[in-house]
Structures are given as structure tokens and as C-alpha cells.
Amino acid sequence: MTERKNIAIMGAGLVGSLLSLYLAKRGHKVDLYERRPDLRKNTLDGGRSINLALSDRGWRALRGIGIEEDVRKVAIPMHGRMMHDEQGNLTFQPYGKEGQSIYSVSRSGLNAALMNLSEPNPDITYHFSRQATDVNLRTNEVQLLNLETGNPENIQPDLLFGADGAFSVVRGAMQKTERFNYAQSYLEYGYKELSIPPTAAGGWAIEKNALHIWPRGKYMMIALPNIDGSFTCTLFFPYDGEQSFAAIKNEADLMAFFTEVFPDAVSLMPTLAQDYFSNPIGSLVTVKCFPWSYEGKSLLIGDACHAVVPFYGQGMNAGFEDITVLDQMLDSFEGDDWEALFEAFERRRKPNADAIADLAVMNFIEMRDKVADPRFLLRKKIEARISQQFPDKWIPLYSMVTFTDLPYSYALETGQQQDKIMKKVMKHIQSIEDYDKPEVQRLLEKQLVQKEKLKKYNAAMEV
């Protein structure tokens, strides 16, 4: 490995904390600077915790640093989606094959666990209540304000990592440089955190091992389980309109709306009004930018360079995968040319970051509009049959994203090809029994042959 570096990471959230472990493992001295106070000592960001869905890409990053088993102790497996219709009827949709699950974890709980694992390392130091006020990319100097004392502080690390989220101060400095491309887009929807408490006996009021969804076309509510028996619920709702945050002005409006639209949930939410009117409305933003680095001195990582909306459950997983990829590239890194390393990293990750951003918005539409559609559910069953019959030729899009380490860009492209095939196949299917008809099988086999030819052609073109 190259010479030991003094590295500063702006942001001590999930990505910053995990990155510190990887860099310290390679012998570097790491200091993390976090605007907020220590979340292990203070309750922070009330009403903004959205539980996270940890899947294979995230587990791989945790396994790489030897902390997978520690995190599994605070994670709950969710084997599929539990759909709640307007009459309270339930429909379960498995996520993948038997044994494939995503895991519900508390954002703050996981962050605290990573801090507790990092902090005993003598090469890792946390600095809380430090707000970055200015970043000089040419000299790598960062001006900080100590929010506890009010005193200014200056640092000048050898390398600077911006892991400071969707509104990154480090990225803000890069935006002032030449030829820096930046775009952000907001959904016309916000989110509000609500809750379902444990039962009187301390258990879960609804199915523990599922991600619950109340799909209602133009909006939806979800619920993820917590270790203590509670569920963290999130209402995704338009800002404006007839049914929107703007339209609900008082408790009577709220209760009338929930009683009509989410009737089976109302009785499980005794603090609904308190949660709704005390918790803030969060925004849903997508960030795309390039480049992610500056002259081999600084690098953006995670949400700082590719924030996505939460509907594929991949924001944290994508950030963790950034770290896995960077660590793999460090294995073959020789000399001290960090500029070449950072440029190779951003070129490799950028197409995948863009792909998961697009996939996340697409999945919002699916979760909100389609998961309650009988025709959509039939299509999912047919696709599962195809995957079972042709496992080496067909992996459903959700499984590619969630249960493999195939590049997100590959998953998006392949998913689009498979979508075209499914549209052709579904024209001949009215029930699950139609799948076995000879004409359907002939059509499917013909389409799969064409898909394989296209795959080989694209591979040849890349070479």
C-alpha cells in the first residue's frame, strides 16, 4: 500500500463511518467531522428516520470489514411485500426465491453501531458538532465552526472525502469549479414519519417479517418492523392537491382521511395525530453530478454524488457498494497517484449511480400504482415461472438489483429488455394456467434466443 495518509471525511453518517473502517484497515489516519452532535447521546432528526432496507450489496460491504454478524443482531428479515387494500384485505408478494429477504434496520441504530465499531480504533477519531463553512479544493483546507464553543477551526488533510449527504458542502465547492455538471430533481411528493407501537404484550401488531404497503394510486403508506415490536410508518403524499399535505389542516381532516383510505391501520396508530402534526415533511430529491473528484485531493461518495429517492431501498446499499468498489480498486493501487484512482473510480460508478436513480423513481410508480393491480400480480407470477424454468437466462429486475452484485446499469438495461418480452408474452395470457400453452412456450423461447443474441452483440460492441 502507499504511504500512510491523513484523511478527513466530512460526514459521520452511515457511509462516512463505514468508509473510516475500510481506510483505517489500510493503515491511514482518519478524522470524521459531523455537523450534528453525537447521535448516541442525543435524539436527532425526530420524524426523519425512515427505516432502511439492507440488501445483498450492503451486506457485502459489512462482510468485507467483518461486522456483518454484529449488524444482523439489530436487523429484521422481510421476506416480501404485504399489501393492504382499502377493505383491509392482505396479499403477500415474496421478494425473490425462498431464502431471499431484505432486512429492516434503523438508520440511527445502524449508524450508532458503526460508530461503536469505529471509535475504539486508534486511527479513527470523531469530531462532532463541526459545521464546514468553506472548502478550498486547491489546498484541501476546510474551515469549520465548532458549534459547541462557537470557535472557528481549520484543517488541511492529505485527502478529503465528501460523505456529507445530498446537500454536501464538499460538492458545493466542486460546483464552483469549471466543467462540473450538476442536476437535482424533486418529486412532487413529500414524506412524513408515523408509527405503529408494539402490542401490550410487546409483540408486533402486524406481520413482523414483511414490508407493509398501503398502495392507493396517487400516494401510499409503508411500514417497516423494528426490534422493539414497533413499526416505522412513512406516508408518501403529494404536497398539493385534493388529497395532499396541504389539504389536511386539522385532526378532523386527518382522521376522516385515514379512516376512509387506511382503515385497518387507524386502530393500530394511537399517536397518529401527534405524529402527523409534530413530525416534519421530508423532501424526496435525486442528485446527479460529475466529476466526483478534484485533482486527486478530494472525492465525493454516497449521497453526496448520487442521492436517490428511497423506493428501491438502495440508497444506503449503493453508498456501501461505493466503498466495496473503492476498496477493491485499492487492492491493485500502486504508487501514489490518487488522481488516477479517483478518476477510474468515478468513471466506473457513475453509470451505475445514474441507473439506480432512474430505477428508484420507476419503482415508486410500481409500488404506488401497480402492486394492487391483479394483472400486474399475474405478470409477476408468470415472470417467476420464467425465472424458475430458465434460471440461467432470466433474473427478474428486482432480484438483479436486490439479490446480486450485477451492475445497476446492467440490471436497468436487462430489465428493459425483459419488460418488452413480458409485454409480448402477457398478450397471450389471461391466467397462470396459460403459461404452459405450447404457443406461449414457443413465443417465450424465441424471445429468449433473441435476448441472448442481443446480449452477445452488446458485449462484443463493448470490447
N, C-alpha and C positions, 0 to 999 in steps of 0.2 A: 504494500500500500504506500501511497505518497506520504509526505511529511505530515505530521500532526497539525491540524488547523484549529484556530479559534473560530467557532461558528456561532452565529446568533440566529435564532429562529424567532420571528415575530409571530406571536400567536401560540398559546399553550393549550389549544383545543385538542380534539382527537388526533388530527393529522400531525400537528406540531409535536405532541407528546410522543406519538409512536415514532416519528422521524428521529427524535432525540435519542431513542433507544438504539436505532439502527446506526446512527452516526457515531455514537459513543462506543458501540461494539467494535467499530473500526478504528478506535483509538483517538478520536477527535474530542476536543473540549467544547461542550455545548452549553450555551446560555439561552434560556427561553424567556421572552418578555411578553407579558399578558396584561392587557388593559384592565381586566376585571380583577377583583380580589380573589383569593384562593377559594374556589367553589367548595372545597372540603370543609371550610369553616363558615361559609356564608351561603344562604339560599339565594341563587341568582336567576335572573331572567324568568321570573314566575310567569307561567302561562305560555311559555315559548319552548317547551321541552321536546315536542314531537318525538315519540319513541322511534328508535331506528331499527331497521331490518338488516341484520347482519347475515350475509350470504357467503358463498364459497370464496369470492375474491378477497373479502375482508378476513375470513378465517385463515386464508393462505398467508396473509401478511402477519397475522398474530402468531401463526405457527412458526414463521420464519425467525421470530425473535424469542420463541419458546414460552409464550404466555397464553397459548390457546386454551389450555385446561383451566387456568385461572379465570378467564373470561366466561367460559361455559358455565361456571358456577352461578353467574348472575344473568344468564340468558335463558329464554323460554322458547322451545321449538314451536313453530307454527307450520302445520302440515298442509294448509291450504286456506282458501278464502271461504268464510261463512257469510252467505248472502242473506240479508233480512229484507223481505218485501214489505209493502205498505200494510199488509194484514198480519205481519209478524211471522210469516212462514219462513222456514230456513232451508237453504240449499247449500251443500258443501261442494266446493270445487278444489280438488287436490292440485298442488303446485306442480308436481313433477311425478317421477316414478316413486314407488314405495321406498321410503327411507330418505327421500329428499325433502328438506324443510328449510325455511328461513327462520331466523331467530330474533325475537323481540328483546332489545336491550335499551336501558335508559341511557340517554345521551350523557347526562351528568354523572350517572353511576359508572359508565364505562370510562368517561374522562377521568374521574377520580381514581379508578382502578389503574389506569395507565400512569397517572401522576405518582401513585403509591409505588408502582414498579420502577419508575424512572428515578425518583428522588434519592433513594439510597446510593445510586451510582455516583461516585466522587467526580466523574467527568460531566455530570448533568446538574445544572443549577437553575432553579425557577426564580423569576423576578416578577412578582405580582403588582398590580396597581401601577403599571408603567404604560403610559399612553405615548405612542410615537407621534411626534408633531411635525417632523421633517426627515426626509431621507435624501441624502446626496449619493446618487448611484455611482458617480465617478470616483469618489473617495471611500465609499461604503460607510460613511459616517451617518449615524442615526441620532437625532435629537429626541430625547424622551422627557416626559413630565412625570415626576413621581407624585401620584395622586394622593398619597398619604401625607407627604410633607409639603407638597407644592413646589419642590425644588426641581430645577432642570438637571438633566443628566445627559452625557454624551457617550456613545460607544462607537468603536471602529473595528469590527471583526474582520477576519480574513475573508470569510464567506457569509453571505446574508441570505436566509431563506424566508420567503414570504408565505407563511401558513396562516395568515390573518383573515381568512374568510372572504365572503362575496364582496365586501366593501374594503378590501385590502389597502392599507396605506402604502405598502411597497409597490403594489400595482399602480396606485395613484401616481407615484413618482415615475414609473415607467411610461405612463400615459402621456407624460410631458416630453418624452424623447421622440426623435424622428422615426417615422415609418412604423409606429406602433398602432396596430389595429385593435379596436375595442368595440364591443357591442353588448348591450344589455337589453333584455325584454322582460316585461312583467305580464303575468296572466291577469285577466280582469277579475280574478278571484283572490280572496284572502283566506286566511285560516284562523280558527280560534280553538284553543285547547279547552276541552271539557273533561269530565271524569265519571267513571263508574266505580264506587268504592267496593271493598270486599264485603262479603256476606257477614252476617252476625257471627257465624262460626269461623270466619277468617278465610273462607274459600273464594272461588271465582264465581260470579253471578251468572256468567255465560261461558260457553265452551272455552277452556283455557288455551288449547293448542291450535288456535286459528286466528287469522287476521279477519276481523269482522268488518263488513262493508254494508252500509245502507245506501245503495245507488238510487238516485232519484232524477236522472236525466241531466238537468242543468246544475246539479250540486250533489254532494254526497257527504256522509259521515263515516269515519273508520274508527276502530278501536283495537288497540294492541295490549296484550296482557303484561302485567308487572309481577315481580316475585312476591309482593305482599298481598296478592289476591285482587288488587285493583286493576282497572283498565284505563289507559290514557286514550281519550277520545279526541278526534280532531274533526271539526266541521269545516269543509271546504265550500265556500259560499261566495256568490257574486258580491262585489262591493255595492252595486246599484241595481235597481230594478224592482219589479213587483215582489219577488221573493229574494231578499238580499239583506246584508247587514244594515243598509240604510233604512230598510222598511220595518225592521224590528226596533221599536222605540222604547218599549217598556216591558215589564214582566208579563202582562196580559198578552201582548203580541207574541212574546216568546213561547209561552205555554200553549197558546192556541196553535201556533205553527208546529211545534214539536208533537203535540197530541195528534194532529192530523197527519203529519208526514213521517214521524218516527215513533209510532205509538208503543211499540214493545220496548223502546229504550227509556221512555219518560219515567216509568216506575222504578227504573234502576239508577236514576240520576237525581238523588235528593238535593244535591247542591247545584243543580243546573242553572238556576237564575244567578246565583252568586258567582259561579264560574264564568258564565256568559258575560255578565256586566263588569266583572273585575279584571278579566284577562284581556290583554290587548289583541288587536287584529294583526296578524303577521302577513307579510307580503311574500309573493312567490316569484322569484327572479331567476332568469337564466343569464349567465355571463359567458361570453366567448371573447378570447383575445389572442394575440400573437405578436411578437415572440413572448416567451415566458421568462427569458433570462436577459441579463445585461453584462456584456464583456467578461463573462466568466466569473463575475464577482457576486452576482445575486441571481436567485431562481425563485419563481413562483411555484406553488404546489397546492393541490387540493382545490377547494372552493375559490381560492384567490385567483386562479386562472381558468376554472371551469365549473362555476356554480350551476347546479341543475335543480329543477323542481323535484319534489320528493316522491313522484308517483311510480317510479320503478324500484324504489328502495335502494338506489345505487350511489347516492351522493357520497356517503362515508366509504362505501366499498370501493368506489372509483378513486377516492383520495388515498385509501390504503394501498390500492394497486399501484398508484404512482410510486409509492415508497418501495414496493416489491420490485418494480421495473428498474428504478434508480439503483437499488441495491445490487440487482443482477448486473447492471452495466458497470458498477464499481468493481465487480469481480475481475473484469478484464481491463480496468483503467490503469494505465501505466504513465509514469512521468507526472507532470503537474499541470496539464492542460485542461483546467476545469471549464474553460470556454468551449472547447470541442465536446466535452462530456455533456454540458448543459444543452448545447445546440442539438446534439444527437438525441438526447432525452426528449426535448420538446417536439422535435420532428416525429419521433416515434409515438408520442402520446397524443398529440393534437388531433389527428383524425378520430381517435377513439373517444376523446373528450367531446368532440362535436357530435359523434354518433349517439352517445348516451344522453346528451342533452336533448336531441331530437326524439329519441326513444321515450324519454321520460314524459314529454308532452303528449306523445301518441298514447302512452299508457293511461294518462289521465282521462282521455276521451273514452278509452275502453272501460276503465273502472267506473266512470260516471254514467256512461250511456248504455254500454253493451252487455255488461255481465248479467243483467237480469233478462236479456232477450233470449227466448227459447231457441231461436235459430242460431244465435251465437253459441249457446251452450252445446247444441248439436254439433256445430262445427268443431268445437274444442274436443268433443268425444271422437269425432272422425279423425282429427289430427293425431290424437293419442293412439288410435288404431294404426295409423300410417307409421308413426314412430316405432310402435311395437313390431310391426311387420318388416320395416326397413330401417333398423336401428343405425346402420352404417351410412344411410343416405338422408335421414330426416331427423333433425332435432328441433322441437318447437322453439320459437323465438324466445319465449320466456325462459325456457330451460337453458338456452345458449347464454343468455345474459346472466342468469342467476346461479346456475349449477355447473358452469365450465369457466375456463380461463381463456376461451376464444376471444380474440379482439372484439371490442364493441362494434367497430366498423364492419368486421366480417359478419357479426350477428345481424346488424341492420341490413346489409346488402342481401344476405341469405334469407332473412325474414321477408324481405320484399319479394324475392323470387318465389318463396313458398306461399306467400299470400296470393300471388297470381294463379298458382296451381290450385290452391284451395277454392278460389272463386270458380274455376272451371269445374272442379270436382263436385262442388256443392250444387251446381245446376242440375245434377243427376241424382241428388239425394234428398229424400224427404223424411227418412227415419234411419236409425242406426243400422237396421237390417239391410238397407240399400247398399251399404258399403261392400258387401260380398257379391253383388251382382257382377257378372262377367264383364259387362260393358264399362262399369266403373273401374274394375281392376285393370282392364286394358288401357283406359284413359290415364289412369294413375301411373302405370308402368311406363307409358310413352312419355309422360311429363317428367318423370324421374330421370329417364335417359337423357332428355334434353337438358335438364338441370345439371347433370354430371358433365355433359359436353360443354356447357357454358362455364362451369367451374374450372375445367381444364383449360379452356380458352383464356379465361381471365388470369389464371396462374401463369400461362405462357406469356401473356402480354406484360405482366409484372416483371418477369425475368428479362 
